Amino acid sequence: MNQKTIQRVHRVTALIAIAAVLFYLFFQVNKGGPFRNINPFGVDPYDAVGSFAIQVAILIGILTYARALRLWDDPAQAAKARLILRGNSLVLLVILITLIADAIAEIVRPFTPSYWGNIILVELTLMFLLASVCAIALVVAFKRIQTAAPPPDLTPADGIDDLWTLVRVPVTRSSAILPRRIIEWVKRFDSDRLFARIPWLNPRTHSWRFACALGLLVGVGLALAQLQEGLPPSLMIGLLVTGIFISAEFAATLLGYALLGGYLGLRPSFIKNRM
């Protein structure tokens, strides 16, 4: 893979990562403020679809961009090109599925036309347009690239190392203004150093245990985030809602890891050399 091709992959991945961030903002902003009571896809089941979709889009989008940046910085990472294609494709897929669900909500549960309602429709249309442009750009960028099967033994530790690229590359390229000690530490840091003192949770050797811990952490974080919308009417209801959030996120994390972990290079694939 030559440098020109790598740059093309990096650009289209950056575009899709930006689309994932805008998708997150589109969903979150339209749940509050003047949109709260006129948003037809702000209630379940449409809201549930979007709630999980924005998490998938943001997480996979960031990981995939980190891999593209690492490839741009180190062409020896070309073996992960297919993982970049898969990640980008999944981000666009969850965005499009959610936008289709939102469009259905606009048809099934139409509100009285209003200024803010029209704003939502414009936003929805622009998101459809952006997702379509990203899909076309992805096809064009990868149509002539022959991607090899990724390594079959990747784990979440490799994903963490990919994510660290988002720190390592900017720091390394700022060597003229940063202390050399900091730069060297950033270069040496990796997943194994991070988990050196908690080997029982090291994702390189205990990937499923790490996935369970991550699911619990995300569930707790989501439950705490819900407190921004106000305290529950009683302690029992609060505990019940918290338990539901943590259980749902825990189950979703494990299910996603089981179904997509191998496809995204976060665990050994059940089916090797799969497209």
PyMOL commands that set and color helices and strands:
alter all, ss='L'
color gray80, all
select helices_A, chain A and resi 3-29+33-35+46-73+75-108+115-142+156-172+180-188+191-194+199-201+207-229+235-260
alter helices_A, ss='H'
color red, helices_A
deselect
rebuild
show_as cartoon
